[in-house]
C-alpha cells in the first residue's frame, strides 16, 4: 500500500502551484474601465422639459436592457468570494452594480438620452455638486441591497443641488414636499429643514422608495413613478387599465406628463453611467471613499464658529449641512454636523475646548411685565430648555426686571452666506419697487437651473422674459424674476424686513393663512392682531395682504 502521507503532500504542492497561475487581485482591479464622458439631448430643451407621450404602439415596445459596458467582473475562481472588486471612482462602482432594464427602444428614453448626451457641461455641473454626497448615498443603497440606479435619482430630482426648491414646495436633493417629509421623519422648522439634510433625507428617501416598491409588487419603475407623482395617482392609473383589460406596466399607463418623462430620464442617466464612451460623454471622477464624517456637537453651535473649527468657508459648511436655515444649528437638534473626513479630528479637538457659552454668543434680555419664559424662547427662536440651562433656572418661573441670556449670532447676517435669508436673493438685484428682481445669467446656466434655485418654473421664467422655454441663455444676459413671498417657504418667509416701528414688522399673508395661524406663529393673540391692524374678527385675509405684527410687550 502506498504511503498516504506522501500522496497528501504531493497533492497539496500541486494545488499551491495552481493557485500561483490565477490572476492577482491587482490584475483584477485594473481590468479595462470605460472612460467616463458626458452629453445632453436634442428633442428636449432641458432636463425638466416634458416629452409628449409615446403612441400606444411605442409605449408597448418590449423592454430591452442596454448592452453592458460595465466593468469587467472577475470570473469565478479568480479571487476569493469574500473580496469584492475595489474601485477608485464611485462612478465605476455604480456602473458595476446597475441592474434595472433600461428600455432603450422606448421613444421617450431615446429622447432623454439624446438630451443628456448633448449637454456635457450640464453633466459636469451635476458631478461637481454630487461629489460630497454620492459616496454616502451609494453606501446606503448598497447596505439595503436596493437597485444602484436609485443612487442616481437625485440627478433627475434636483441635479444634486442641495438647495433646490420647486414651485410645488419640494426641497433638497431628494425633493421632498413638506407633508411627505414629515411622514418620513424629516423635521422642519425655523432653524432646520430635514428635507435638505443629506443624511436624514437619504434615509427617508430610501425608506419611501422601499415602501413604494412593496406597494407595487416589486416593480421599480412603478415605484419610481409613484415617488414622482404619488402612489394614489399610479394606483388609479393601474386600476383604469385593468378595467379596460390593458397592460399595467409603467409605459402602458396614462400618467401625468412630467412623470412620463421622469422615469425615462433616470433610465437615460443610468445608460450614460453604464456606457459613457458609447455616447461620447465623461463623468468627472469622484473618489470612492467617504467625503464627510458625522460629528455629534452635543448642543447648539454658531455655524461661523463651526466653520472656523473645521477650517471651512461658510459656503462649504452650508453645502455639507444644507438642512440648517439660519446662523446656528437647531437648539433642539439634530446636534449633528457633517465635516470633511480629513478635518474630523481637529474639529473634535476644537469642539472639546469650547465651553457652553462659547458655542454661541449671548446677549442680556431684561424681562418685561407679563413676559413668560416660553414666550421669550419663541420670540428669539430658541428653546426653553436652552434658556434654562444657560441661565441656571430650575423652573419656568421668571420675574419682571430680571434678566436672561439670549443666544444671538456672532457675525452679521451677511456672513452666513447660504442661510435661508441670504440664499433666497443670492445673485439677484432688486429692480425698483415691489418684488421684481434681475438675475444675471452665468456661463452654463439653464432656465431649469435658475428656476430650481429660486423656486419658480421654467414656463414662469419664459413668460416673464418673453422668451421660449427652449431658448439658450447667453452669459451676462439679464432675466426678470418675480418673487412674491421669497422663493422658499419657511416659518418666516413672509416676514418683511422693513420695520413699522419699535419691535414691529410687516407680515405678508400667504394662501391658506388665518388670523389664528398667524397669531400662533408669532406667539401673539388674534385679538392683538385685530387691534394692531384695525380689522374685524371675521374679515377674510387676502394673499399678499400686509399685516402689522408687534413683539409681545413692545
C-alpha positions in Angstrom: 0.0 0.0 0.0 1.3 3.5 -1.0 2.2 6.0 1.7 -0.9 8.1 2.2 1.1 11.0 3.8 3.3 11.2 0.7 0.3 11.3 -1.6 -1.3 14.1 0.5 2.0 16.2 0.4 2.2 15.9 -3.4 -1.5 16.9 -3.8 -1.0 20.0 -1.6 2.1 21.1 -3.6 0.1 20.7 -6.9 -2.7 22.8 -5.6 -0.4 25.6 -4.4 1.3 25.8 -7.8 -2.1 26.0 -9.5 -3.0 29.0 -7.3 0.0 30.9 -8.5 -1.4 30.7 -12.0 -4.6 32.7 -11.1 -4.6 36.4 -11.7 -3.6 38.7 -8.8 -6.0 41.0 -7.1 -4.2 43.9 -8.7 -4.7 42.5 -12.1 -8.4 42.1 -11.5 -8.8 45.6 -10.2 -7.0 47.1 -13.3 -9.4 45.4 -15.7 -10.5 47.7 -18.6 -12.6 50.6 -17.3 -14.7 52.6 -19.8 -13.8 56.3 -19.9 -16.5 58.5 -18.2 -17.8 61.0 -20.7 -20.9 63.2 -20.8 -23.6 64.8 -23.0 -27.2 66.0 -23.4 -30.3 65.7 -25.8 -31.9 67.1 -28.9 -35.6 66.8 -28.9 -35.8 68.0 -25.3 -34.9 71.6 -24.3 -33.9 71.0 -20.7 -33.9 68.1 -18.2 -37.2 69.3 -16.7 -38.8 69.7 -20.1 -41.6 67.2 -20.7 -41.9 65.0 -23.8 -45.1 64.1 -25.5 -46.4 60.7 -24.6 -45.5 58.0 -27.0 -48.2 56.5 -29.1 -49.8 53.3 -27.8 -47.7 51.2 -30.2 -44.5 52.8 -29.0 -45.5 52.6 -25.3 -45.8 48.8 -25.7 -42.3 48.2 -27.1 -40.6 45.3 -25.3 -38.2 46.2 -22.5 -34.6 45.8 -23.6 -31.7 46.3 -21.3 -28.8 48.3 -22.7 -25.7 46.4 -23.9 -23.5 46.0 -21.0 -20.3 48.0 -21.0 -19.9 47.8 -17.3 -16.6 47.0 -15.6 -15.2 43.5 -16.3 -16.0 41.4 -13.3 -13.6 38.6 -12.4 -14.7 35.1 -13.3 -15.4 32.6 -10.7 -12.3 31.4 -9.0 -10.2 34.4 -10.0 -10.4 35.8 -6.5 -11.9 34.7 -3.2 -15.6 35.2 -2.9 -15.3 37.4 0.2 -13.2 40.0 -1.7 -15.3 42.4 -3.7 -13.7 44.4 -6.6 -12.2 47.6 -5.4 -12.8 50.8 -7.3 -11.1 54.2 -7.0 -14.1 56.0 -8.6 -17.7 56.0 -7.4 -19.0 56.1 -11.0 -17.1 52.8 -11.7 -18.6 51.2 -8.5 -22.1 52.4 -9.6 -21.5 51.0 -13.1 -20.7 47.5 -11.7 -23.9 47.3 -9.7 -26.6 48.6 -12.2 -29.4 46.1 -12.6 -32.6 47.5 -14.0 -33.7 47.1 -17.6 -33.2 50.5 -19.4 -35.8 50.2 -22.2 -33.5 51.9 -24.8 -36.0 51.2 -27.6 -38.6 53.4 -26.0 -39.1 56.7 -27.8 -39.0 58.9 -24.6 -36.0 57.2 -23.2 -34.2 57.8 -26.5 -35.1 61.5 -26.5 -33.9 61.9 -22.9 -30.7 60.1 -23.6 -30.1 62.3 -26.6 -30.6 65.4 -24.5 -28.3 64.4 -21.7 -25.7 63.2 -24.2 -25.6 66.6 -25.9 -25.1 68.6 -22.7 -21.7 67.7 -21.3 -21.5 70.9 -19.3 -24.7 70.1 -17.5 -23.3 66.7 -16.5 -20.1 68.3 -15.3 -22.1 70.6 -13.0 -24.1 67.6 -11.7 -20.9 65.6 -11.0 -19.3 68.6 -9.2 -22.4 69.0 -7.0 -22.6 65.3 -6.4 -19.0 65.0 -5.2 -19.6 65.4 -1.4 -22.7 63.3 -1.3 -22.6 60.4 -3.8 -20.4 58.0 -1.9 -22.7 58.2 1.1 -25.8 57.6 -1.0 -24.1 54.6 -2.8 -23.2 53.1 0.6 -26.7 53.5 1.9 -28.3 51.9 -1.2 -25.8 49.0 -1.1 -26.5 48.4 2.6 -30.2 47.8 1.8 -29.4 45.7 -1.3 -31.5 48.1 -3.4 -31.0 48.7 -7.1 -28.0 51.0 -7.5 -30.0 53.1 -10.0 -31.6 54.7 -7.0 -28.4 56.5 -6.2 -28.7 58.4 -9.5 -32.2 59.6 -8.7 -31.1 63.0 -7.3 -29.7 63.8 -10.7 -33.3 63.7 -12.1 -34.8 65.2 -9.0 -32.5 68.2 -8.3 -29.3 67.8 -10.4 -27.8 67.2 -6.9 -28.4 70.8 -6.0 -28.7 70.8 -2.1 -30.8 73.9 -2.0 -33.1 73.0 -4.9 -36.6 74.2 -4.4 -39.6 73.6 -6.7 -42.8 75.6 -7.2 -44.6 72.7 -5.6 -42.7 73.2 -2.3 -40.3 70.2 -2.8 -36.9 70.8 -1.3 -33.4 69.2 -1.2 -31.6 66.7 -3.4 -34.4 64.2 -3.0 -37.2 66.8 -3.4 -39.5 66.0 -0.5 -42.6 68.0 -0.2 -43.4 69.1 3.4 -46.1 66.6 4.1 -44.3 63.5 2.9 -41.1 64.7 4.6 -42.9 64.9 7.9 -44.4 61.4 7.4 -40.9 60.0 7.0 -39.5 61.8 10.0 -37.9 64.9 8.4 -38.2 67.7 11.0 -39.0 71.2 9.5 -38.9 74.4 11.5 -37.4 77.9 11.5 -33.9 76.6 12.3 -33.8 73.4 10.3 -35.3 71.6 7.3 -34.6 67.9 7.3 -35.6 67.7 3.7 -32.3 69.2 2.8 -30.2 67.3 5.4 -28.2 64.9 3.2 -28.1 62.1 5.8 -31.7 62.4 7.0 -33.2 62.9 3.6 -31.3 60.0 2.1 -32.6 57.7 4.8 -36.1 59.0 4.3 -36.0 58.7 0.5 -34.8 55.1 0.6 -37.5 54.3 3.2 -40.1 55.8 1.0 -38.8 54.0 -2.2 -38.7 50.6 -0.4 -42.3 51.2 0.8 -43.4 52.0 -2.8 -41.7 49.0 -4.2 -43.5 46.7 -1.9 -46.8 48.5 -2.6 -46.3 47.9 -6.4 -45.3 44.3 -6.0 -41.6 44.8 -6.7 -42.0 46.8 -9.9 -39.3 49.5 -9.5 -40.5 51.6 -12.5 -43.9 51.9 -10.9 -42.3 52.7 -7.6 -40.2 55.5 -9.2 -43.3 56.9 -10.9 -45.1 56.9 -7.6 -42.2 58.8 -6.0 -42.7 61.5 -8.5 -46.4 61.8 -8.8 -47.7 60.0 -5.7 -48.8 56.4 -5.1 -52.5 57.2 -5.5 -52.1 58.6 -9.0 -50.2 55.5 -10.0 -52.7 53.1 -8.3 -55.6 54.9 -10.1 -53.8 54.6 -13.5 -53.3 50.9 -12.9 -57.0 50.4 -11.9 -58.1 52.2 -15.1 -56.0 50.0 -17.3 -57.2 46.8 -15.5 -60.8 47.8 -16.1 -60.0 48.1 -19.8 -58.1 44.9 -20.0 -54.9 46.8 -20.8 -51.3 46.2 -19.6 -50.3 47.8 -16.3 -46.6 48.3 -16.8 -45.2 51.8 -16.5 -45.1 52.5 -20.2 -48.7 51.4 -20.7 -50.2 53.7 -18.0 -51.7 57.1 -18.6 -49.7 59.2 -16.1 -49.0 62.9 -15.7 -46.8 64.4 -18.4 -44.0 65.1 -16.0 -43.9 61.5 -14.7 -43.9 60.1 -18.3 -40.6 61.9 -18.7 -39.3 61.4 -15.2 -38.7 57.6 -15.2 -37.2 57.7 -18.8 -34.8 60.4 -17.5 -33.5 58.1 -14.9 -33.1 55.3 -17.3 -31.2 57.6 -19.7 -28.9 58.8 -17.0 -28.3 55.1 -16.0 -27.3 54.3 -19.6 -24.8 57.1 -19.6 -23.2 55.9 -16.4 -23.1 52.3 -17.8 -21.8 53.2 -21.3 -20.3 56.7 -21.3 -17.8 56.0 -24.1 -20.5 54.7 -26.4 -22.4 58.0 -26.0 -19.4 60.3 -26.1 -19.7 61.6 -22.5 -17.5 61.7 -19.5 -18.2 61.6 -15.8 -15.9 63.7 -13.6 -14.3 61.1 -11.3 -15.5 61.1 -7.6 -13.2 59.3 -5.2 -14.7 56.1 -3.9 -14.2 56.9 -0.2 -16.1 58.9 2.4 -16.1 62.6 1.9 -17.6 63.6 5.2 -17.8 62.4 8.8 -20.8 62.9 11.1 -19.9 64.7 14.3 -22.1 64.9 17.3 -21.9 68.5 18.6 -23.9 67.8 21.7 -25.8 71.2 21.7 -26.4 74.3 19.6 -23.4 75.9 17.9 -23.0 79.0 15.8 -22.2 77.9 12.3 -19.5 80.7 12.0 -17.7 79.0 15.0 -18.2 75.6 13.5 -16.7 76.7 10.1 -13.6 78.1 11.9 -13.1 74.8 13.8 -13.5 72.8 10.6 -11.3 75.2 8.6 -14.1 75.7 6.1 -15.6 78.7 4.4 -19.3 79.4 5.2 -20.3 78.2 1.8 -18.5 74.9 2.3 -20.1 74.3 5.7 -23.6 75.1 4.5 -23.1 72.9 1.4 -22.3 69.9 3.7 -25.1 70.9 6.1 -27.8 72.4 3.8 -30.5 71.5 6.4 -29.7 74.4 8.6 -31.7 77.5 7.7 -30.0 80.1 10.0 -26.9 81.2 11.7 -26.7 78.2 14.1 -27.8 74.6 14.5 -31.3 74.0 15.9 -31.2 74.3 19.7 -33.4 71.2 20.0 -31.3 69.2 17.5 -30.3 67.4 15.5 -26.9 68.1 17.1 -25.0 66.7 14.1 -22.7 68.4 11.7 -21.0 66.9 8.6 -17.3 67.9 8.2 -14.7 66.6 5.8 -13.1 63.4 6.9 -9.7 64.9 6.8 -10.7 67.6 9.3 -12.8 65.5 11.7 -10.1 65.0 14.4 -9.1 68.7 14.6 -12.8 69.7 14.6 -13.5 67.4 17.6 -10.4 68.7 19.5 -11.5 72.3 19.0 -15.1 71.5 19.9 -14.0 69.9 23.1 -12.2 73.0 24.2 -15.4 75.2 23.8 -17.5 76.0 26.9 -21.2 76.0 26.6 -21.3 79.8 26.4 -18.6 79.9 23.7 -20.7 77.9 21.3 -23.0 80.8 20.6 -23.0 84.5 21.6 -25.3 85.6 24.3 -26.9 89.0 25.0 -28.7 90.1 28.1 -32.5 90.5 27.9 -34.4 92.5 30.6 -37.6 90.6 31.5 -40.7 92.8 30.9 -44.0 92.5 32.8 -46.3 89.7 31.6 -43.4 88.0 29.7 -43.1 84.3 30.1 -40.1 82.0 29.5 -41.9 80.2 26.7 -42.8 83.5 25.0 -39.2 84.8 25.2 -37.9 81.5 23.8 -40.4 81.5 20.9 -39.7 85.2 20.1 -35.9 84.6 19.9 -36.3 81.2 18.1 -34.7 79.2 20.9 -35.9 76.6 23.3 -37.0 76.8 27.0 -34.5 74.1 27.8 -31.6 76.1 26.3 -32.6 79.2 28.2 -33.0 77.3 31.5 -29.6 75.6 31.1 -27.6 78.7 30.2 -29.4 80.8 32.9 -29.3 78.1 35.6 -33.0 78.1 36.1 -34.7 75.3 38.0 -38.2 76.1 36.8 -40.0 78.2 34.2 -40.8 81.0 36.6 -39.2 84.4 35.8 -39.7 87.8 37.3 -40.1 91.2 35.6 -37.0 93.3 35.9 -34.7 90.3 36.0 -32.5 89.4 33.1 -31.8 86.4 30.8 -29.0 85.5 28.5 -30.4 85.0 24.9 -28.5 83.4 22.0 -27.5 85.7 19.1 -25.4 85.3 16.0 -21.7 86.0 16.4 -21.4 87.6 12.9 -23.6 89.9 10.8 -26.4 88.3 8.8 -24.4 88.7 5.6 -21.6 86.5 6.9 -23.9 83.4 6.9 -23.7 83.3 3.1 -26.0 80.3 2.5 -28.6 80.8 5.3 -32.1 80.8 4.0 -32.4 84.6 4.1 -29.2 85.1 2.1 -29.8 82.2 -0.2 -33.2 83.4 -1.2 -32.0 86.5 -3.0 -28.4 85.4 -3.8 -27.4 86.5 -7.3 -30.3 88.9 -7.7 -30.6 92.7 -7.8 -33.7 94.5 -6.8 -35.4 96.3 -9.8 -37.3 99.2 -8.4 -40.4 98.8 -6.2 -42.3 95.6 -5.5 -40.8 92.1 -5.7 -39.2 92.2 -9.1 -35.5 91.1 -9.3 -32.9 91.0 -12.0 -30.8 87.8 -12.5 -27.6 87.9 -14.5 -27.0 84.7 -16.4 -23.7 82.9 -15.7 -21.9 80.6 -18.2 -23.7 77.2 -18.3 -26.9 78.4 -16.8 -30.2 77.0 -18.0 -33.8 78.1 -17.2 -34.2 74.9 -15.3 -31.2 75.6 -13.1 -32.3 79.2 -12.4 -35.9 78.1 -11.7 -34.8 75.5 -9.2 -32.6 78.0 -7.5 -35.4 80.4 -6.9 -38.4 78.1 -6.7 -40.1 79.1 -10.0 -41.0 77.1 -13.1 -39.4 77.3 -16.5 -42.6 78.5 -18.0 -42.8 81.3 -15.5 -39.3 82.4 -16.3 -40.0 82.2 -20.0 -43.3 84.2 -19.7 -41.7 86.9 -17.5 -38.9 87.4 -20.0 -40.8 86.9 -23.3 -38.6 84.1 -24.4 -39.1 80.4 -25.4 -38.6 77.8 -22.8 -36.2 76.2 -25.2 -34.1 79.3 -25.6 -30.3 79.1 -25.0 -29.1 81.7 -22.5 -26.2 84.0 -23.0 -23.7 84.8 -20.2 -24.5 88.2 -18.7 -28.0 88.1 -20.1 -30.5 89.8 -17.8 -33.6 87.9 -16.7 -36.6 89.3 -14.7 -37.8 87.3 -11.7 -40.9 88.0 -9.5 -40.6 86.5 -6.0 -43.8 87.5 -4.2 -43.0 85.9 -0.8 -39.5 84.6 -1.2 -38.6 81.6 -3.2 -38.6 79.1 -0.3 -41.4 78.8 2.2 -40.4 78.6 5.8 -41.8 79.8 9.1 -40.6 83.4 8.5 -40.5 83.6 4.6 -43.3 86.2 4.7 -41.8 88.5 7.3 -41.0 91.8 5.7 -37.6 93.2 6.7 -39.0 96.7 6.9 -39.8 97.7 10.4 -43.1 99.5 11.1 -41.9 100.9 14.4 -40.1 99.7 17.5 -40.5 95.9 17.9 -42.9 95.6 14.9 -42.7 94.3 11.4 -44.9 93.5 8.4 -46.2 90.0 7.7 -47.3 89.1 4.1 -50.3 86.9 4.1 -50.0 83.6 2.3 -52.7 81.5 0.7 -54.4 79.4 3.4 -53.4 81.7 6.2 -55.8 82.6 9.0 -55.6 85.0 11.9 -55.3 82.1 14.3 -52.4 80.5 12.4 -50.5 83.8 12.1 -51.1 84.6 15.8 -49.8 81.1 16.8 -46.7 81.6 14.5 -45.7 84.8 16.3 -46.8 83.9 19.8 -49.5 86.6 19.9 -53.3 86.6 20.2 -55.9 87.0 17.5 -57.2 90.0 19.4 -53.8 91.7 19.3 -53.6 91.2 15.5 -57.1 92.7 15.1 -56.2 95.7 17.2 -52.9 96.4 15.5 -54.4 96.2 12.0 -57.8 97.7 12.7 -59.6 94.7 11.1 -62.7 92.8 12.1 -62.6 89.3 13.6 -64.5 87.8 10.6 -62.5 89.6 7.9 -61.2 87.5 5.1 -57.5 87.6 4.5 -56.1 88.1 1.0 -52.8 86.6 -0.2 -50.1 89.3 -0.2 -52.0 91.4 2.2 -49.7 93.1 4.8 -50.4 92.7 8.5 -48.6 94.5 11.3 -47.1 92.2 14.0 -45.7 93.6 17.2 -43.4 91.8 19.6 -45.2 91.0 22.8 -44.5 93.7 25.3 -43.3 96.2 22.7 
